[in-house]
């Protein structure tokens, strides 16, 4: 075994599901192709359907078809997969699962290392964890780590109850709560840009930054997730997790070292500094929206499984206040929604205008640092320079860096990176419970203010498909003399 090869048994609960097929199996295959998984790994997929191992192998090969033109490699990879039909509520099934797990441990030399991936509804997490313990699937000789998917609760109370259930079996260091945005290359790059450059480090505060803008826009509607989305909405689906994690990385103080513990401490401090709004402040600082129909595209209320008078928000914009020394007074504008103009994840850090304009009649623009997370990872800086020519005029230019094709090919997909992190026991790119508890408390205040507000059914829809959301989202910035850069 070489240094990079990992040895572990994966037990994937929800092995027939969409997440497993679209994300987990391709990610495992990429880890296999890159040599992180070789001979010493096995996967047990469990779910309700009565599949055979042979059928499971076909499903695995189908899910990695785009990633491989080497049939032998694909076959060899699939041969590490075992299927067990399983109802999570049936204790007997855990006995069979343990026997299979122990057999595979011996066959592949896995030293008792187990990674339990809960790729199914969170309402089953408690039952599964409890059975893993009582039926002694958890080993004594290796590591036992649990990976859980979002949504992690629907408010603080439910998140706490879920965490208590998981925590009664797994210690915090072995709980890996997935927020796949933390696995994205350019999200990870935020810390490199901030703490790797004295230029930005020196300017990363309220003396120089005018405002920060974060946009996570989606072009698609709710598609087949409408049933879930009706109970979630954009606030819970995108703001509580992905957006707040990005806010945290942008506003935290420098960690003492690049270690999970030191980074998490600073992230928690940043979240603690986030102003929790009262109802009036929510009204002033948050905008919600819902998409209407447009040129052949259905309105949200016309989607399957959506009530015709649904008040679920498919768009949120907000102005956040991080009340620490460096960020007091810097508005953090956030925005996310469905059926927007394009799919993009982008961060704009807008620096203050020069206090004095030396050049007469010049209209200097703000310097802007843009971090493009998706779809084209890259970084650009907008600067003022002299316009070429005899006269002294200024113009704004963009200096850009984008990933080459080779870099993109090398760039691991978010799930691939996070699975490897979990195998290595690296907790840095996962949401810790303390982080979640602060983010839920922040979110609950907004949700409560909205739920208590008697919003007329005619308030929605309030934005057309293929736009950047309702007018009120632009007005939120205009009130402060700002505008969305994107
Ligand atoms: P899915 O409905 O496609 O799959 C659910 C899986 O759970 C299936 O394998 C099903 O057989 C299994 N299952 C359900 N009830 C069972 C029971 N009683 N006993 C045994 N197995 C049972 O769902 P999904 O889209 O794969 O999502 C799984 C989880 O991941 C959900 O919590 C979801 O919110 C989360 N998630 C999914 C995505 C995604 O892209 N699909 C993204 C982020 C988070």
Boltz pocket constraint, residues with backbone or C-beta under 6 A from the ligand:
constraints:
  - pocket:
      binder: B
      contacts: [[A, 13], [A, 14], [A, 15], [A, 16], [A, 17], [A, 18], [A, 19], [A, 20], [A, 46], [A, 47], [A, 48], [A, 49], [A, 86], [A, 87], [A, 88], [A, 89], [A, 118], [A, 119], [A, 120], [A, 121], [A, 122], [A, 149], [A, 150], [A, 151]]
      max_distance: 6.0
